[in-house]
């Protein structure tokens, strides 16, 4: 049974599993992979020496043909130089046909037999005639792929409020499910500007410590809840989940802090 590694196909497509096929390569290397209609280039995004997750063998999308040679890298670079012309032509055709769509990026396949355009749109767009227009201009196969705002952030890249490169464009191979509940569980203010990333959606980092906060918050009261303390009954005005420290207003201008013991099994 062959060794399976993860490779991000092309420039902006998702990472998938491929059979290493005995090819010597490392994470960060460009490789040429076998696909349904020939060959493609991709970037190795997993540790080659790492043990494959169970059952990934059945998910293999093909096999690695070789590590990219100097000639392969020149071809990839040459394809990149033609991308802006493809985008300009596509934008012009979109304007001519008055279609409501915005081109984000485009890329040529390794053998330049196809151009993939990534676009944003509020709803479904009938782009069949646009595909015909572009095929006449470039004489290659055309693929138009609608993406979401999170995908756009991953493709375009940038920096978050933390000062670091966006997680989605730096190391994440895919997106995980996010919800406003994650912010609530971590006691964060439900202010869109505080919990939203550059894409306008909930920050991906909300999921990183969610389980830890969920465990540590067991047995703690919520803000606004009334509880009984040694100083009498009062209203919870603040909760420090990690320290398990609750601030309570017991009335007459008196505010106290009370610690809650860690529940068995929490953390």
N, C-alpha and C positions, 0 to 999 in steps of 0.2 A: 504494500500500500504506500503510495507516494506521500511526500511531505507537502502540506498545504500552507500557503502564505497569502497575505492580503495585499492586493494591488489596486491602487486608484487608477482606473482607466482614463486615458486622455488627460485633459487639463482640469476639468470641472465635474466629472462624473463621480458617482459613488464608488467606494472601495468594495471589492468583492474577492472571493476566494479563487485561487488558481494553483494548479499543481506545479511545484517547483521544478519537477522534471530533471533533477540533478544539476541544474544551472547554479553556478557560484555567483551569488550576489548578496548584498546587504541592504538593510533598511536605508532608504534615501536614494537608492540606485534606480535608474531608468531601465526598464526591461521591455522586450518585445514579446507580446503574448499572442497565442492563437485564439481567434474568435470565429464565430459562425461564417463570416464572409471574408476570411483571410487573416490578416495580422493587425495588431494595434500596439500602441506604446502605452506604458503605464509606469507609475511610481510605486515602488515597494514601500508600504506603510506599516508593516509589522516586523517584529524581530524574527529574522530567518531562523535563529537558533531556538526560538521559543517552541514549547510543545503545543501542538494544534488543539483547539477546543474540541470536545467530543462531537462526533457526527459531522464535522466540517467537510470530511472527505466527500460526502454526498452532495455538498453545495458547490463543488468545484465548477467554475464556468469555462474552464479550458486549461491550457498548460503554458508554462513559460517556454519560449523558444530559445531565447538567448538574452544575455545582458546587452544593453544597447551599445553598439559600436560607435566609433567616431563618426562614421558615415551616417548611422542612424540618428545621432544627435544633431548633425548638420541638417538632415532632412526635417527633423522636428523644429529646429530653429527657422528653417526656410518657410515651413508652414505657418509659423507664428507671424512672420512678416507680411503674410497675405491676409491675415484676419481682419485688419482695420478696413481694407478695401471691401471685404465681404460685408462687414457691418454697415458701412456707408451705403452700399448698394441696397441692402435690405431695408434700411431706414427710409431710403428714397422710395422704394416700392411700397412700403407700408403707408407712407404719406400719399402716394398716388391713389391708393385704394381706400384711403381714409379708414384704416383699421385701428381699433383702440388697443394697441399693444406697444410695449416698450422693450427694445432689445437691450439685454444686460451684457451679454458676452457671446462670443462665437468661437468655434474651434474646428480645425480640419482634422480628420482622422489621419493616422500615420501615413497611409498610402495616398492621401489627398483625394480619395474617391468619394468622399462625403463631407459636407459642412453641416455642423450642428449649431443651430441658433437657440440661445436660451432667452426667454422673454417673460415679462410680467404682464398680466392683464387682470382686470377686475372679474371677468367672467369667461365663458367659453368664446373662442374666436374662430370663425370659419376662415382658415388661411389656405384653403386648397388652391385658390388661384394665385396666391402669393408664392406658394411652392413651385408652381408651374413657371411663374415669372423668373424666379431665381435659378431654376434648373436651366432655362434658356440662356441665361447670362453666363453661368459658371460651367455648364455642361457636366455636372456631377450630381450625385444624389443629395437631396436636401432634407434635413430633419429639423423641425421646429419643436422645441420642448418648453412647455409652460412650467414655470417654477414659482415658488412662494417667496415671501419677503425674507424668511430665514435662509432659504437657499441663496438668495441674492447676497446677503451678508457674508455667507460662506465663500461665495465665488469672488466677490469684490474685495473682501478683507477690510481690515481697519484695526482700530484700537478701542478698547472699552474704557469705561470710567475708571477702572483700576489701573490704567496705564499700560496694560499688557495687550499683546496681540489677541484678537478675538479667538475664543476657544474653538468656535466652529471652523475657522479658517486655518488654525494652526495645528491642531492635533485630533480633533474629533472626526471620526469616520462616518458618523451618522447622527441624527437628532433623536433625543429621547423625549418622552411625554412630559409636558410641564402643565402646572395648574396654579391658580391663585392660592390654593390651599397650602402650597409649599411656602409661600411668603407668610401666611397666617401662622403656620406651625412654628416658624422661626421668629415670630414676634416682630416682624418687619412692618413698617408703615405701608399701608396699601395705597401708596402714591405712585401713579404710573411712571413718573419721571425717575423714581428711585428704584423700581423693580423691573423696568423695561430696558432692553438692550438697544443697540443702534438700529436693529431691525424693527423696533416698535413692539416686539413680543417680549414675554417674560424672559429674563436672563437665564441662559442655560445653567449658570452656576447655582441657581436656586435649588437644583436637584442634587448637588454634590453633598451637602450636609443635611439634607432633608430627613433621612432615616435617623441620624444622630439626634437631631432636635426632637423628632417624633418620640423617640425612646425617653429622652431626658424630660420631656414635658408631661409624661405620665404622672397623674396624681396632683398636678399643679392647677390652681384655679385660673380662670380667665380674667382679663381686664374687665372691670365692671361688675364682677361677681361679688356677692356679699359673703364674708367668712367671719368666723369667730377666732379671735386672738387672745392672748393673755391680757391685753389691754381693753378687751371688749369687742363687740361686733364692729365691723368696718367694711369699707368698699375697696376692692383691689384697684389700684391706679397704675401699677406697673409690675411686669414679671420679667425677671432675668432667668431665662431657661437654663443656661449652662451652669450658673451658680445656684440655681433653684432657690432664688431669693425673691420674695414677694413684697412689694411696697403697698401698705394698706392705710387708707384714710379712716381713722376711727372717730372723726368728728372734732368739733371745737378747735380746728386748726392743727390738730395733732396727727402727724404722719409717722408711721413706724415701719420697720423692715423686719420681716420674719422669715426664717429659713425653713425649708421643707426637706425632710430626710429623703435620700435617694431611694426610690422603690426597688425592691428586689427584682433583678432581671433587667433593669433599665441600664442602657449603655453596654 
